[in-house]
Amino acid sequence: MSLMKALVPSTILTLLVAAIVGALGSEADHVGFLDLENARIAGQSVYWSWPFFMAVMAINGLLVMHAAKRT
């Protein structure tokens, strides 16, 4: 249940970071930790990074579980 609570903030943060890095003209697609992908969804170009999403999801999940234990 706590991982589901971390899903929305993780998705938003990943989209935000990937959009900023992609919009700045990163030429290093599929290189390095971010491993940015430029996908086309409904005719729109969207940047995404699975490794970054998984890392952020893990951190957010731990924070949510820690907060749940304190209450």
C-alpha positions as CSV (number, residue, x, y, z in Angstrom):
1,M,0.0,0.0,0.0
2,S,2.8,2.4,0.9
3,L,4.4,1.9,-2.6
4,M,1.2,3.0,-4.2
5,K,1.3,6.3,-2.3
6,A,4.8,6.8,-3.7
7,L,3.8,6.2,-7.3
8,V,2.3,9.6,-8.0
9,P,5.1,11.8,-6.6
10,S,7.7,9.5,-8.3
11,T,6.0,9.8,-11.6
12,I,5.7,13.6,-11.4
13,L,9.3,14.0,-10.3
14,T,10.6,11.7,-13.1
15,L,8.6,13.5,-15.8
16,L,9.8,16.9,-14.5
17,V,13.5,16.0,-14.4
18,A,13.3,14.2,-17.7
19,A,11.5,17.1,-19.4
20,I,14.0,19.6,-18.1
21,V,17.0,17.6,-19.1
22,G,15.5,16.7,-22.5
23,A,14.4,20.3,-23.2
24,L,17.9,21.6,-22.5
25,G,19.0,19.6,-25.5
26,S,20.7,16.7,-23.8
27,E,22.5,14.8,-26.6
28,A,23.4,11.9,-24.3
29,D,20.2,9.9,-24.8
30,H,20.6,6.3,-23.5
31,V,24.0,7.2,-21.9
32,G,24.6,7.5,-18.2
33,F,22.3,6.9,-15.2
34,L,19.3,8.8,-16.6
35,D,19.1,6.8,-19.8
36,L,16.5,9.2,-21.2
37,E,14.1,7.9,-23.8
38,N,12.3,10.2,-26.2
39,A,8.8,8.7,-26.7
40,R,6.0,9.9,-28.9
41,I,2.6,9.7,-27.2
42,A,-0.4,11.0,-29.1
43,G,1.8,13.0,-31.4
44,Q,3.7,14.6,-28.5
45,S,7.3,14.1,-27.6
46,V,7.8,13.0,-24.0
47,Y,11.1,12.3,-22.2
48,W,11.2,9.4,-19.7
49,S,13.8,7.6,-17.7
50,W,13.0,4.2,-16.2
51,P,16.2,4.0,-14.1
52,F,15.5,7.4,-12.5
53,F,11.9,6.5,-11.9
54,M,12.8,3.2,-10.1
55,A,15.4,5.0,-7.9
56,V,12.9,7.8,-7.0
57,M,10.2,5.2,-6.4
58,A,12.4,3.3,-4.0
59,I,13.3,6.5,-2.1
60,N,9.7,7.7,-1.9
61,G,8.6,4.2,-0.9
62,L,11.1,4.1,2.0
63,L,10.0,7.6,3.1
64,V,6.3,6.7,3.1
65,M,7.0,3.5,5.0
66,H,9.1,5.3,7.5
67,A,6.4,8.0,8.0
68,A,3.8,5.2,8.4
69,K,5.8,3.6,11.2
70,R,6.0,6.8,13.1
71,T,2.3,7.3,13.3
